[in-house]
Amino acid sequence: MEEMETLSSKINKSINNLRGKPKIAYFSMEIGIDENIPSYSGGLGILAGDTIKSCADLNVPVVGVTLLSENGYFYQKIDEHGNQIELPIQFAVQNFLQLLPSTTTVNIDDREIKIRAWLYQVKGVSGFIVPVFFLDTNIDENSDWDRTLTKYLYGGDNRYRLAQEIVLGIGGVKILDALGYTTIDKYHMNEGHAALGTLKLYDIYNDVERVREQCVFTTHTPVAAGHDQFDMSYAKPMIGELLPDFILGDVTFDNKLNMTRLALFFSHYVNGVAKKHGEVSRLMFPGYSIDSITNGVHSTTWVSEPFQRLFDKTMPGWHSDPYILRSAFSIEKNEVWNAHIEAKKNLINFVNERYNVGMTYDDFTIGFARRQTAYKRPDLLISDPNRLMHIADKVGPIQIIYSGKAHPKDGSGKDSIKKIYNAMKSISGKVKITYIHNYDMKIGKMMTSGVDLWLNTPRRPREASGTSGMKAAHNGIPQFSTLDGWWLEGCIENITGWAIGPEKTQEEESDDKIDRYDLYDKLENWIIPKFYNDRDNWIRTMRSCIAINASFFNTNRMIQQYVLNAYFR
Ligand SMILES: *Cc1c(COP(=O)(O)O)cnc(C)c1O
């Protein structure tokens, strides 16, 4: 007991030190901040975590707010036929987060729900601390259903989701107040999930312009159907009097409350997450001024151990200032290659031990890992197994490592996993394929640092940005991808990687046939021959990835743009 009191008084003390200082509250439905905390599903959450880490590195006075999601997104198993099995993640919350004494409440359908918060502290390179609050409704006083609201990320039905968004948005604004953060003057909504927070702010200020001055909104979804919307028949009673009538014309569509429209209405600054995505968003939401800030990744988090050692030796200072990675051009080629092989061994040993696939350190290895869903075309690479075997026969052996979860309700995403499993059975010999279960930050890091080529095949223009290719670039690994999202800005053909399909200047949507042809053609005639027969130039390409792309596509550069263009302008 005594020990516990010391701990909680320590926490209070550290909060007291921070209290009153932070200026910006960063809201995100998911935050992937630590490999041990499963409160994320993918790109959106990892971006949020990397953003907060860069704020800590750059002393930007931010606090993070998210949901606890104590059972995570889900734990993925895959049976021998390629069927995905979803299990709740068992997460020992108290091992990694500290429970805080302050609580708050929100009303849903006139029912009061109590919310508490857990604390995680992110320490930047110079010791600056950014707190992240994980909201939790699993409290005795709440009803059984209400207690489940912070259990499953993206689980349940629309009402469950709306209730979660009430907890995140409205509960988030209120808990900051309860925790004593009185100097927040910017609320940054990372995607529309937290948009209901604007209603609480309007409730406080009763002044639309005043709320707008304080709100910043980042949209991540380039397709209309992807935006959260809730039928007014239940949204109105669930949210209650906080939803004012005069905004309904702007924020509802087909009698549905649209979270993107709500966030747009109340924000003075809105951005997409890559240049192209900014353009697409402006077309989707005419009448709003929408800027773009291209995503990044947190350099220190995503550079593998061997490259960290090499960078520390050759480019000291890169942790706090990743622009320094520009000078990677002058690193000795053999040092780059040795660091790469060490990272590659780490991955190959892992897959051999787990899946008994007998992969080698020398063979050309392609990585593909991301959410398994139709527009990302996870099976494009294995769609013509004979062609793949022919290329391996003619040019050199190929190894392919896959990973990724499909959303439990995404049937076609699940089918893609089955197709890959079928290909694993039908392709053998010179092409080895394996699928790593339960893609998460740890596996993401191992893969984006351990393969030779990072493959990405989204159908244009569906990929808002994409970030795993930026992680690969930080480890000197070139990307091979359709020109969509960040790759439109990052691809210099044969220097930082290669493009699949139509040129940058062509606007049309992807055609699977054209892209498949180009994918195999470039692998056969450009990429794999360069790897096996022109190693010197291959390593030059690796260096360019670091010097040209890692030095720019990082969250330190990104957050500096948010500070200048969004937070303090
Ligand atoms: C980086 C990362 C993502 C996002 O990758 P995309 O290329 O944007 O799809 C998703 N999941 C995990 C575990 C990651 O590490």
The ligand as a Gaussian input file, in Angstrom:
#p B3LYP/6-31G(d) Opt

LIG

0 1
 C        3.972000       1.041000     -40.604000
 C        2.906000       0.111000     -40.222000
 C        1.674000       0.168000     -40.873000
 C        1.360000       1.151000     -41.970000
 O        1.982000       0.783000     -43.162000
 P        1.365000       1.241000     -44.565000
 O        2.476000       1.155000     -45.516000
 O        0.932000       2.659000     -44.387000
 O        0.254000       0.348000     -44.871000
 C        0.695000      -0.731000     -40.495000
 N        0.906000      -1.637000     -39.523000
 C        2.089000      -1.726000     -38.884000
 C        2.269000      -2.753000     -37.826000
 C        3.130000      -0.866000     -39.211000
 O        4.307000      -0.958000     -38.558000

